[in-house]
Amino acid sequence: MSGKERLSASVDTDLMAAARDAVARGRAESVSAWVNEALALKAGHDRRLAAIDDFVAAYEAEHGEITEQEMRDASRRARSRAVVVRGGQAGGRGAA
């Protein structure tokens, strides 16, 4: 990390309560540390989404646009191979 910068932000009341609770339970060193971790998670999430966008754009440039039917077929295949680890039955292997 390259140092710290002070931040002033308005935050929803329930999120502040969650931050304070995390500190009280020892899951965060401070509210600032909790917010810093949340921002790092969001930044990582946004980077991964951008990478997926880039991948899909490159794939479609080479192979053509992915159709709605192809997405439905892929979703159906994925669901048929899903393994339920808890909860209700989903029709996959390992369903209770």
N, C-alpha and C positions, 0 to 999 in steps of 0.2 A: 504494500500500500504506500501511497505517496503523501502521507500526512492527512490532516483533518481540516475540515472547513465548517464553520458554524452555519447552522440552518435554522431559519424561523419558518414554521409551517403550521397551518390550521389542520387539525386531525379530528376525524370523527370521534365522538365521546366513547363509543364502544371499543374502538381500536386503542384509544389511550388506556382504557380499563384493561384490555388484553395485555398491553405492554407492561403496565404496572403489576398485573397478576404474574406475568412471566418473571419479572424481577423478584417479586415476593416469593415465588416458588423456586427460585434459584436457576431458572432456565435461561436467564439473561443477566449479564453483569449490571446493566443499567438500561433505562429507557432508550438512551442514545444508542447503545449497543444493539438493542432489539430493532430499532428503526434502521440502523446501518445494515443489519443482517437482512431485513425485509427489502431494502433497496438493492442489496447485492443479489438476492434471489430474483427480484423483478428484472434487473439488468440481465442476468443470465437467461431468464425466460425469454426476454425480448431478443437476445442474441440467437437463441435456438430457433425461435419463430422466423427470424430473418434468414437463418441458414436453410430452414425448410422451404421458405419462399424461393430462395436462390436455387435449391435443388430441383423443385418442381418446375421452375422456369427453364432451367437447363434441360431437364427431361423432356418437357413439352417442346422445346426448340428442336430437339433431336427426333422425337417420336410422335409429335403431334399432340394436340390438346387432349387431356384426360376427360373422357365423357362422363356424364351423370350415370349412365348404365355401368361403366367400368367401376366407378366408385361404389355403386350399389352392390355389384358382384363381389368386389373386394371386401366390403363390409360383411356381406353374407358369409363368405369363406372364413373370415376372421372369427365371426360369431360361432360358426359351426365347429371351430377348433378350440374355442375358449374353454378353460378349465375353471370351474367354480371352486373357490377355496373356502367360501363361507356364504351363508345366506340361502336364498331360495334356489330352486332348480332352474338352470338356464339351458339345459339340453346338451351341454358340453360334456366331455370326458370328466370323470371325477365328481359329477353331480351327486349330491346326497339323496 
